[in-house]
């Protein structure tokens, strides 16, 4: 059951289809809890998406329903991807859009990892 305000999970979303192997991806990392792959429309020289393998829509949904091992595994996967890609220096940005006002396009929790150039301010001023 999803957390109030997150809606029902849509099993036809593109990330669910990628996880089922129906749509290919350029995989960067995969483990028991997560999958990381290159974005098909990159917004920076390096643009990787990290997604949990289970059906979560938002951070609220994930933090309420996922077990401790799954939460730790997902967070560790994000760090592992950054290390594996050599992004610690000069740095990278993580972004998670949740809900309509934030511009979430795929209703499956995901973290964008951006790097490869100066990324400017967090929000347009």
N, C-alpha and C positions, 0 to 999 in steps of 0.2 A: 504494500500500500504506500503510495507516495505521500510526501509531506504536504500538508495543506498549502495550496497556492502554487504547486508545481505542475498540476495536471497529471494526466495519465501518460505513461511512456508510450511512444510511438515506435513499434518494431519495424516500421518501414523507413525510418530515418537513415540517412546515408552512412552514419557510423555503425549502426546496427548491421547494415548490409555488408560493410567492410569486415566487421567482426565475424560474420557468417561466411566470408569468402566469396560473396556474390559480386563484389566490386574489388578490383585490385588496388593496392596501395604500394608506395615506395617505403617499405618498412625500415625503421631506424632501430627499434628496440621492441622486444616482446618478452613478457614473463607471465607468470600465473595471474597477475592482477591487472596488467595494463598492456596497451599497444601504443607505440609512437610511430608516426609516419610523416613524410613531407606533405605540406599543404599543396593542393593542386593549383592554387592561385596565390603564390607567395607574396607577402607584403614587405618582406625584407630578404636580403641575400640568404639567410637561413630562416626558415619558417616551418617549424615542426609542431604537430598536434600530438598531445598525449591524452589518451582516453582510458577510463577504467573499462574493463571487459564486461562488467555487469551493467544492468539497466538503471542508470541514474540520470536525472534531468539537471539537477543543480547541486551546488555545494550543500545547501540545506538538506536536500534529499539524501545525498551521499553521507553526510555527517550523522544523520539520524538513523540510517538503515544499515550502513556498512559496518562490518566487524573491525575490531582494532587491527588485525593483521592485514585486512584489505586496505584500510586507510593508510597504514604505514607503508604497505607495498606500493601503493599509487604515488604517495609523496616521494618515496625513495626512487621510483622510476623516473620522475621528473628530474631529480638531481642527477641520476645516472646518465640520462640522455644528455644533459648539459656537460657533464664530465666527458662522456664518450665523444662528443662533438668538439671538445676543446674550447668551450665557450666561457670558462671561468674568467679568463683575461682576454680581451678588455671588458667583457661583460655581456649580459643578455637581459631580456625583459620577459616576464611571464604575464599573461593576460588571460582571464577567464570572464567571458561575458555571460551573465545570467539574466534571463528574462528579456522581455520586449524592449524595455527602456535602455538596456545595455547593448542591444543589438545581437542577442544570441540567435544565430541562424539555424543551428542544428540542435534539436532538443535532446541532447545527450551531453552530460558533463564532459568538458574538454578544456585543456589548458593549451594556449598558444605559447610557443617559445620562439622569440624573435632575436636575431643577432646578425652580425656581419657588417654593421655600420652604425654610426651614431643615430639614435632613434628619436632624438628630440624630446620635447616635453611630454608628459603623460597624457594630458588632455589639451585640445585646441583652446586657445585663450580668446 
